[in-house]
Amino acid sequence: MADMSTTEKIQLHVPALEELSAVLQIGLQTNFAEVQVSVVECPDLTKEPFLFPVKGLCGNPRIADVGGVPYLVPLVQKEKEYDMNVISKEVELPGGFFLGAGAVASRVVGMNAELMPLVLTAAEGRPAVNGSYFSSINPVDDQCLQEKYCNKFSDCHFGLMANVYACEGKPGKVIEVRAKKRTGDQSLVTALRKSLEDHYHNKSVALGGSFVIQKGKAKIHIMPREFSVCPLNTNDEVNNWLKHIEVSAPLICQSVLVSRDPGLDLRVEHTHLFSHHGEGGHYYIDTTPDTVEYVGYFMPAEYVYRIDRPKETHEVGRD
Ligand code: ZN
């Protein structure tokens, strides 16, 4: 089962938004032809295309890395299951809003699948609002089958691993990133992370938020419905097991990234996307560098929490 007795918490470096904006502007220009980073009022995230259960990304921002890839490979540990309502207390933000990237609880869903968590956790006198999506491989056409979690299930469980950004879901000032035409070989998320790493060196700066791929296509993966019965020991074996698909804009991507691992065995970037046309999964990079257009909203996190960290770890399957 999940072990909540080992949770670690580390304070992160939190630059002022204006400073962060300038750092990202300079960094992203090495990877995109057109870049505009600024500090803006967070758009209303209850509106299209987001349709989140909260209005904004503000209020006590923090990130958490729960479980990890070592619970999936080489062989699955199905008993690794978590409840977002419990996680909200573990990160000292009960009733907070959570977004990010994870895996479903296979016990609940009846199969393995990608999870796009979007959960306003339960608070005193108010039940949780689960706006999450999950995505599996459709046995009919071997393509993507994205479903709304709340249409089938009424809980807030997930399995194996998740990288989440949590906040009070309030409106407020955020970083807006606009980028067009990719000239480098880094994804938007990697470019953001490297920009921070290059500037802040040994200080750990983390961002969480949501970005939209407005034009173009992207490469994603979806885990098979069945866990591998053969041990997956290398990145090649993991990649052969995963199903890779190309998906089309508009795509709404939830991202958690940290410039440098402060010694917690973190997954330093993890992004899952959903859409309103039935495509969703784990984001790698756009496949249309000449025409791609991104707009995103991010906040720096004040703390990172490491929850149920695997005792036996490895670097396989973290792309
Ligand atoms: Zn993923």
Boltz pocket constraint, residues with backbone or C-beta under 6 A from the ligand:
constraints:
  - pocket:
      binder: B
      contacts: [[A, 101], [A, 102], [A, 270], [A, 271], [A, 272], [A, 282], [A, 283]]
      max_distance: 6.0
